[in-house]
Amino acid sequence: MAVSSESQVEGGDGASGEVAAKTWRDTLGRIKRDTTARWGLYVISVVLVVGLYAFVDTYLSTLTFGAFDNYTMAEAIPIFDHPEHLPAPGESQPNQPPAFHVDGSLEYPLGTDPEGRDYFTRLVYGSQISVSVGIVATLLGTVAGTIVGAVSGYYGGRVDDILMRSVETLYAIPGLILIIVFTEFASGGERNIQYAIIGVSLTTIPIFARIIRSRVLSVREMDYIEAARAAGVKDRYIIAKHIIPNSFAPVLVYATLEIGVVILIVAGLSFLGYGAQPPTPDWGRMLAQSYRYMHSNIWLSIWPGLAIMFTIMGFNLFGDGLQDALDPRIDN
């Protein structure tokens, strides 16, 4: 009975799988012992829980009160009120100060925006846009960049030249200009957040492609790769099962750090009007709407700014800890 070349290396795959599992167990142990990584993970967990709450609550309120209401829970006044208690569509309440101001009220912990909408509620609901866009855009760029870099580094020669010259051309275009131009043309001027996500992911592809390619150039010369080739294993199997898993550690570290960068980029796009559109709450959009009130109500700018800062800090701390955990030369 004929035995496929992939089957011939199953034993090796099992052994390498056990080694990989042990490596990741050791990595998780190092992360648990790393104070920087733990604090970063705490911050990320809080942000994700808040964003998940906002997503679930929005979904439930949509089911309960209808998807075509002119107001949403993101515009609730006050935070724990329900839509049927809100002002009629088109109406708004006067701006209210936060609880720590004179005449402030716990009903509005952080006050309200100039349109009378509870600021704490919009801050909470803004997290799901900012964080989800940052994660999705980074994930798309990571997947695309990993495939391009792995194929380029594995085959080399003309394939490498074509792919890497294309990547370098894309990398030479200023990121912000690329995102804005792509969003404008792809969305037909509607400035949809989905096109902004794709535009941001395009700017990250060259970075991830270059990182993994540099790693693949050394991994492809390993003995087990040569053995797989000699056994007649297909290239796509080698790339998927051996090359990428053994080259992915630096990509994972950089992806964690890149999420914070992407969140900042998305906030900047929303500030310029190319991200989430009103009335959708978004931290960058909240900054854009509040900068004109900086002299009279500076807290309108402080809260979304702090939310962006702490979220980015959480991902950066976790990324630094993950880098140390994946480095065998560092004993935590």
C-alpha positions in Angstrom: 0.0 0.0 0.0 1.4 3.4 -1.0 2.2 5.8 1.8 2.0 9.5 1.2 5.0 11.7 1.9 3.0 13.6 4.4 2.3 10.4 6.3 6.0 9.6 6.3 6.6 12.6 8.4 3.7 12.1 10.8 6.0 10.8 13.5 8.2 13.9 13.2 5.1 16.1 13.3 4.0 14.4 16.5 7.4 14.9 18.1 7.6 18.5 16.9 4.1 19.0 18.1 5.1 17.9 21.6 8.1 20.2 21.6 5.9 23.1 20.4 3.3 22.4 23.2 6.1 22.3 25.8 7.5 25.6 24.4 4.1 27.3 24.7 3.6 25.9 28.2 7.0 27.4 29.2 6.1 30.7 27.6 2.8 30.9 29.5 4.7 30.2 32.7 7.1 33.0 32.0 4.2 35.4 31.2 2.6 34.5 34.6 5.9 35.4 36.3 6.5 38.6 34.4 5.1 41.6 36.3 5.0 43.8 33.2 3.1 41.2 31.1 0.6 40.7 34.0 -0.2 44.4 34.4 -0.6 44.7 30.6 -2.9 41.7 30.6 -5.0 43.3 33.4 -5.5 46.5 31.5 -6.3 44.6 28.3 -8.8 42.4 30.1 -10.6 45.4 31.6 -10.9 47.1 28.2 -12.1 43.9 26.5 -14.7 43.3 29.3 -16.0 46.8 28.9 -16.2 46.5 25.1 -17.9 43.1 25.4 -20.5 44.5 27.8 -21.2 47.4 25.3 -21.5 44.9 22.4 -23.9 42.6 24.3 -25.9 45.4 25.7 -26.3 47.0 22.3 -27.3 43.7 20.8 -29.9 43.1 23.5 -31.3 46.6 23.3 -31.6 46.3 19.6 -33.6 43.0 20.0 -35.8 44.6 22.6 -36.5 48.1 21.3 -36.0 47.6 17.5 -33.1 48.1 15.1 -34.5 51.2 13.5 -34.8 53.5 16.6 -33.3 57.0 16.1 -31.4 56.6 19.3 -29.3 53.9 20.8 -28.0 52.8 24.2 -24.8 54.6 23.2 -26.8 57.9 23.6 -28.6 57.0 26.8 -29.3 59.7 29.3 -28.5 58.8 32.0 -26.3 55.7 31.7 -28.6 53.1 33.2 -31.8 54.5 31.7 -33.6 52.6 28.9 -34.4 54.0 25.4 -38.1 54.5 26.3 -37.0 57.0 28.9 -35.0 59.0 26.5 -36.0 62.4 25.0 -37.9 62.1 21.7 -35.6 61.7 18.7 -34.1 65.0 17.7 -34.3 66.5 21.2 -31.5 66.8 23.6 -30.8 67.9 27.2 -28.5 70.7 28.1 -24.9 69.9 28.9 -24.4 68.6 32.5 -21.2 68.8 34.5 -19.5 65.7 35.9 -20.2 64.4 39.4 -17.0 66.0 40.8 -18.0 69.5 39.6 -20.2 71.9 41.5 -23.8 71.0 40.7 -22.6 67.7 39.3 -24.7 64.5 39.8 -23.9 60.8 40.1 -26.6 60.4 37.5 -23.9 61.6 35.0 -20.6 60.3 36.5 -18.5 62.1 33.8 -21.1 64.7 32.8 -22.7 65.0 29.4 -21.5 66.2 26.0 -22.8 69.4 24.5 -25.8 67.5 23.1 -26.8 66.2 26.6 -25.6 62.6 26.1 -24.1 60.8 29.0 -20.3 60.9 28.5 -19.5 57.8 30.5 -21.9 55.8 28.4 -20.4 57.0 25.2 -16.9 56.3 26.6 -17.9 52.7 27.4 -19.6 52.1 24.0 -16.7 53.8 22.2 -14.4 51.0 23.4 -16.0 48.4 21.2 -15.3 50.4 18.1 -11.7 51.5 19.0 -10.5 48.1 20.3 -12.3 45.9 17.8 -11.1 47.9 14.8 -7.5 47.8 16.2 -7.6 44.0 16.7 -9.3 43.2 13.4 -7.0 45.5 11.3 -3.9 44.1 13.0 -5.2 40.5 12.5 -5.8 41.1 8.8 -2.4 42.6 8.3 -0.7 39.8 10.3 -2.3 37.0 8.2 -1.6 38.7 4.9 1.9 39.7 5.8 2.7 36.3 7.2 1.6 34.5 4.0 3.5 36.9 1.8 6.7 36.8 3.9 6.7 33.1 4.3 6.2 32.4 0.6 8.8 35.0 -0.3 11.4 33.7 2.2 10.8 30.0 1.4 11.0 30.1 -2.4 13.6 33.0 -2.8 14.8 33.9 -6.3 12.3 35.6 -8.6 9.3 34.9 -6.3 11.2 36.7 -3.5 12.1 39.6 -5.7 8.6 40.2 -7.0 6.9 39.9 -3.6 9.4 42.0 -1.7 9.6 44.7 -4.3 5.8 44.9 -4.2 5.9 45.1 -0.4 8.6 47.8 -0.4 6.5 49.8 -2.9 3.6 49.6 -0.5 5.8 50.5 2.4 7.1 53.6 0.7 3.7 55.2 0.5 2.9 57.3 3.6 0.5 55.3 5.7 -2.0 58.0 6.5 -2.2 59.1 2.9 -2.7 55.5 1.8 -5.5 54.9 4.3 -7.4 58.1 3.4 -7.1 57.6 -0.3 -8.1 54.0 -0.1 -11.1 54.8 2.2 -12.3 57.6 -0.1 -12.1 55.6 -3.3 -13.2 52.2 -2.0 -16.2 53.6 -0.1 -17.3 56.1 -2.7 -16.9 59.0 -0.4 -19.1 57.5 2.4 -16.1 57.0 4.7 -17.3 53.7 6.1 -15.3 52.2 9.0 -15.0 48.9 7.3 -12.9 50.4 4.5 -10.8 52.2 7.1 -10.0 48.8 8.7 -8.8 47.4 5.3 -6.8 50.6 4.7 -5.1 50.4 8.0 -4.4 46.6 7.5 -2.7 47.4 4.2 -0.2 49.6 6.0 0.8 46.8 8.4 1.3 44.1 5.7 4.9 45.2 4.7 6.0 45.2 8.4 4.8 41.7 9.1 6.0 40.4 5.7 9.6 41.6 6.3 9.7 40.3 9.9 8.7 36.8 9.0 10.7 36.7 5.8 13.9 37.4 7.8 13.1 34.5 10.1 12.1 32.1 7.3 15.4 32.6 5.6 17.1 30.9 8.5 14.4 28.3 9.3 14.3 27.0 5.7 17.9 25.8 6.0 17.2 23.7 9.1 17.7 19.9 8.9 14.1 19.0 9.4 13.1 21.2 6.5 15.6 19.6 4.3 14.4 16.1 5.4 10.8 17.1 4.6 11.9 18.2 1.1 13.9 15.0 0.5 10.8 13.0 1.5 8.8 14.7 -1.2 6.5 16.7 1.1 4.6 19.4 -0.7 5.8 23.0 -0.3 2.5 24.2 1.0 2.5 21.6 3.7 6.1 22.5 4.7 5.2 26.2 4.8 2.0 25.7 6.8 3.2 23.0 9.2 6.9 23.8 9.7 8.0 27.2 8.4 5.2 29.4 9.7 4.9 27.8 13.2 8.6 28.0 13.8 8.9 31.6 12.5 5.9 33.1 14.1 7.2 34.2 17.5 8.6 37.6 16.5 5.4 38.2 14.5 3.2 37.5 17.5 5.2 39.9 19.6 5.1 42.7 17.1 1.4 42.1 16.4 0.6 42.7 20.1 2.6 46.0 20.0 1.0 46.9 16.7 -2.5 46.7 18.1 -1.8 49.8 20.2 -0.4 51.6 17.2 -3.4 50.8 15.1 -5.8 51.9 17.8 -4.0 55.3 17.8 -4.2 55.5 14.0 -7.9 54.7 14.0 -8.5 57.3 16.7 -6.6 59.8 14.4 -8.7 58.8 11.4 -11.9 59.3 13.4 -10.6 62.7 14.6 -10.2 63.6 10.9 -13.6 62.3 10.0 -12.5 59.1 8.2 -13.4 56.6 10.9 -16.7 56.0 12.7 -19.3 58.4 11.7 -21.9 60.2 14.0 -23.8 59.2 16.1 -21.6 56.1 16.6 -19.5 56.7 19.7 -15.7 56.4 19.1 -12.9 57.8 21.2 -11.2 59.6 18.3 -14.6 61.1 17.2 -15.2 62.2 20.8 -11.9 64.0 20.8 -12.8 65.7 17.6 -16.2 66.9 19.0 -14.7 68.1 22.2 -11.5 70.0 21.2 -13.5 73.2 20.6 -14.6 73.1 24.2 -11.1 72.7 25.7 -11.1 76.0 27.5 -14.5 75.7 29.1 -14.9 71.9 29.5 -11.5 70.3 29.3 -12.7 67.1 30.8 -14.5 66.4 27.5 -11.1 65.9 26.0 -9.4 64.3 28.9 -11.5 61.1 29.3 -11.3 59.8 25.7 -7.6 60.7 25.7 -7.0 58.7 28.9 -9.0 55.8 27.5 -6.7 55.7 24.4 -3.6 56.1 26.5 -4.3 53.3 28.9 -5.4 50.9 26.2 -2.3 51.4 24.2 -0.2 51.2 27.4 -1.8 47.8 28.2 -1.0 46.3 24.8 2.6 47.7 24.9 3.2 46.3 28.4 1.9 42.9 27.4 3.9 43.0 24.2 7.1 43.7 26.1 6.4 40.9 28.5 5.6 38.5 25.7 8.8 39.4 24.0 10.8 38.5 27.1 8.8 35.3 27.6 9.5 34.1 24.0 13.2 34.9 24.3 15.0 31.7 25.7 18.0 33.8 26.6 16.0 35.7 29.3 15.3 33.8 32.5 12.3 35.4 34.2 
